[in-house]
């Protein structure tokens, strides 16, 4: 597959066509929230944050990078996530995504690498409004992860997102002894669930709903 063709189609898809949106995200929501979609336009006084979905070529595949948080992480101990975090001051979502990508993985990009945005996701329990930023670079990056923030980097082929065999369901223990059932992606033996799974679910549906992408991944 030609990575240049992928990036061109992706940019067109993100900028000129409606996104799959919340319906796609909530396909991977836990049973505690799957029927509680949020009106994003009615929100205010939330905490702004951004994540970076960075696509790049590796061994003829389109890949993206995920990080595994340390077991001691304050909010997401041991979880698989996209690089990202809170916006500082008056930072734009794009600026925050670029900064967090560098701070966590050591990869340097700039705004010319930004391809577009996906649908935001609001997390009521933490009051975080997460804006996914999509970026592309035309060569495999050199990673230098921040070990206090990242215990493992996972380079994941985008094509694997379309494999239904990696989707399953598990029981998740929340605070105060609450247990929920939640769908997850099996990412190289790791359970990827929650907000990151919901964000990637939109990516999956974006690929599935577009014949051009389907042909690119055959």
Order of alpha helices (4+ residues) and beta strands (2+ residues): alpha-alpha-beta-beta-beta-beta-alpha-beta-beta-beta-beta-beta-beta-beta-alpha-alpha
